[in-house]
């Protein structure tokens, strides 16, 4: 796979890149620099290409809901206890 090949990225990751790139271009960044920054942002958020053979294989998207039900429940109870204590 040649450098710069985007075949291992999911459709969702490609849509994310397009949206981020548009934002950079709106801010006045050149087209090539905006694309470079957008892919760097996607890689940072998702860990690379998530299709089989991509560097992100087996890693969970950080943009997806990464907390389990038990973790969310524990966090909610902790927040409730803190707010109750501080009132």
N, C-alpha and C positions, 0 to 999 in steps of 0.2 A: 504494500500500500504506500503510494508516494506521499511525501510530506504535504500537508494541506488538504488531503482527501477527507471529505466530510461524509463518506458513505456509512460510517459507523454511528452517526448521530441519528436519534429518533426524530420523527416529524415534529414532535413537541419541542425538542431542542432547536430545530431549525426555525420554527416559528418564534421561539424566544429570541434567537439571534437577530431575526429580521426586525422584531419590535425594538430591541435594544439599539440596533444600528440606526433605525429611523430617529430615535431619540438623540443619538449623538449627532446625526446630520442636522437635526433641527437646531442643535446648539452651536452649529457652525463648524463642526469637525469635518475634514475632507472625507470622501467616500471610502478610500482604501484604509485610512486610519480608523474610521468609524467601524468598518467591518472587522478589522484586527481587534479593536477594543471589545466589540460585541462578542466575538468568539472567545476571547479571554474571560469575559464575564460569565458566559455560559459554562466554560470549563471550570471556573471557580465555584459556581453554584451547583453544578451537577456532577463534577468529577470526571468529565470527558465523555466520549461516545459511549452510550449505554447499550448499543446493539452487540450481539455476540462478536467477540474479537476486538472490541473497542476497549480503551483503557479504563472506562468506567464500569465495565462488566462486573456484576455482583455487588455494586455499591448502590445504596438507596439514594434517590434524588434528594438533595437538601431542600429543594423547593416543594417536595411532596410533604404531607403530614408525617413527620418523622417520629412523633411521640406515640407510644402505645396507649391503649385505653387506660391501663393501670397508671402510667406516668401522668397522663392528663388528670386523672382522678386525684392522685396524690398531690399534684401541683395546685389543684383547685381547693382541696382541703387545707393545704398549708396557707394559701392566700386568705382563705376565709378565717382561719385561726389568727393570722397576723392582723387582719382588719379588725377583728373582734377585740383583740388585745389593745390595739391603738386607739379605740374609740372611748 
